[in-house]
């Protein structure tokens, strides 16, 4: 395990000037209105009974492309110049951001090149290509996707659309919590999956701005605990690329911009194992009649497994995505 000292500098910058503000999230909401779905908030008496609390599920599995990522991608592309849109964009992603950028580019009359790992779920690659993007593959365990993306961008004059580490992306993702708290303004806690940290950074900015004192709890897969380790260390920590079920949270280090936001606003990050993720996916399928991908189920898994200590009375949970093919779902569920 090695550390990345850039997180320390990022924390100093955060204290001087916030990376994003509630106003940025509100501006993003206005910008993406009509392009994104206002996703439903789902309740379950069975879930409430199991947890012993009132639980409100913000279902981004019903978002366009099947995940919250479309919010940040559209907010980012919508702020590019007409000239840049004409040249096109490039992004790197294991799947959900890939689809989001591909669709946003198509919607805004642009084109996209997506750098995806060779072992990305087939359903996600097929969908990305279906939205009109050109896919370039790489080995996530031996190659650097950022370097590949930046080289493609330089050669083609393309704009890079980061999956999480950019203010426009973070503000767009934060509209998830903005919508939830508009519908359920008296939430006591919000549980959010954490990968690179963009969803959490945006949601924490929105939620704590609207409801000071709300508890922000992040959830990572046990084998992808880079943010938990980083919060404990006080600076960004790099781990080996995770290989567990939650491929959408397979980050090796928190974002340089997202980490200081989460360091300031997040109370804790809890960890869930693959078996707990499977159980949450099964519960969502059998009791909620929802198909949820492994990364999308980690927040629910944290509540069902009791990983969130002393949850308050009214808890929101972001179900971040539902992009999983039938064959993969059967394989995961055994």
Beta strands, then each sheet from edge to edge (+ up, - down):
strand 1: 2-3
strand 2: 41-42
strand 3: 54-59
strand 4: 89-92
strand 5: 112-117
strand 6: 134-138
strand 7: 159-160
strand 8: 189-193
strand 9: 215-221
strand 10: 237-238
strand 11: 268-272
strand 12: 314-319
sheet 1: 1+ 10-
sheet 2: 2+ 3- 12- 8- 9- 11-
sheet 3: 6+ 5+ 4+ 7+
end
